[in-house]
Amino acid sequence: MSLFVVFLAAQALSGAPADSADDMRREIIDASIAAYHGNCPCPYHRASNGSRCGGRSAWSRAGGDDPYCFDRDIADENLDALYEIAISRRPHPALLNRLYPVTPSAD
């Protein structure tokens, strides 16, 4: 398991509120991407063949799903409402622990 996945699981388990508008935007983007079913929610993701999604991403295509991929996608006036939705959809800590069990190190 990558260190990044462990970090994300720990952040979600903490349930700590965001400290800034940038943190709120990051949580909204993470929740939006997690809710997308497919390989290419955002242009910077990778397709199943390893190539960059780019213009094939849901974000780049008109119609259908429209995930939040960039900070600029989230208008300041929508920030609070979208953040409340994003944190209400966090996985329960017990589910995260089952999906990403943290095993003690042998140090």
C-alpha positions in Angstrom: 0.0 0.0 0.0 1.4 3.4 -0.9 2.2 6.0 1.8 -0.2 8.3 0.0 -3.2 5.9 0.5 -2.3 5.6 4.2 -2.1 9.4 4.5 -5.5 9.8 2.8 -7.1 7.2 5.1 -5.6 8.8 8.1 -7.0 12.2 7.0 -10.4 10.8 6.5 -10.4 8.9 9.8 -9.4 12.1 11.6 -12.7 13.8 10.6 -10.9 17.1 11.3 -12.6 20.1 9.7 -10.7 21.8 6.9 -8.5 24.7 8.0 -8.8 26.9 4.9 -10.7 27.4 1.7 -7.9 25.5 -0.1 -8.4 22.5 2.3 -12.2 22.7 1.7 -11.7 22.7 -2.1 -9.3 19.7 -1.8 -11.9 17.7 0.1 -14.7 18.6 -2.4 -12.5 17.6 -5.3 -11.5 14.3 -3.6 -15.1 13.5 -2.9 -16.2 14.4 -6.4 -13.5 12.2 -7.9 -14.3 9.3 -5.5 -18.0 9.5 -6.6 -17.1 9.2 -10.3 -17.5 5.6 -11.7 -14.8 5.2 -14.3 -11.1 5.6 -15.1 -11.0 9.2 -16.3 -12.8 11.7 -14.1 -10.1 14.4 -14.7 -7.7 15.3 -17.4 -4.7 14.6 -15.2 -5.7 11.0 -14.4 -4.6 7.9 -16.2 -6.7 5.7 -18.5 -6.6 1.9 -18.0 -3.9 1.7 -20.7 -1.7 4.1 -18.8 -2.1 7.1 -21.0 -3.2 10.5 -19.7 -6.9 11.0 -19.9 -6.7 14.6 -21.2 -9.6 15.4 -23.5 -11.2 12.0 -22.9 -11.9 12.8 -19.2 -15.4 13.4 -18.0 -14.4 16.9 -16.9 -13.3 17.7 -20.5 -16.4 16.2 -22.3 -19.7 18.1 -22.6 -22.7 16.4 -21.0 -22.8 13.5 -18.5 -20.8 13.6 -15.3 -19.1 16.8 -14.5 -16.6 16.1 -11.6 -14.8 18.9 -9.8 -11.1 18.5 -10.8 -9.5 21.9 -10.2 -9.8 24.6 -7.5 -11.2 27.0 -10.1 -14.2 24.6 -10.6 -15.5 25.6 -7.2 -16.9 29.1 -7.0 -16.4 30.9 -3.6 -20.1 31.4 -3.2 -20.7 27.6 -3.4 -17.8 26.6 -1.2 -19.6 26.1 2.1 -22.5 24.2 0.7 -20.3 21.9 -1.4 -18.0 21.3 1.6 -20.9 20.2 3.7 -22.0 17.7 1.1 -18.4 16.4 0.7 -17.9 15.7 4.4 -21.3 14.2 4.8 -20.2 11.5 2.2 -17.0 10.6 3.9 -16.7 6.8 4.4 -17.3 5.6 8.0 -14.0 5.1 9.8 -14.7 1.4 10.3 -15.2 0.9 6.6 -11.9 2.7 5.9 -10.1 0.5 8.4 -11.5 -2.6 6.7 -10.4 -1.3 3.3 -7.0 0.0 4.3 -6.0 -1.7 7.5 -3.1 -0.1 9.3 -0.7 -2.7 10.6 1.8 -1.8 13.2 5.3 -1.5 12.0 8.0 -3.8 13.4 10.2 -0.9 14.6 
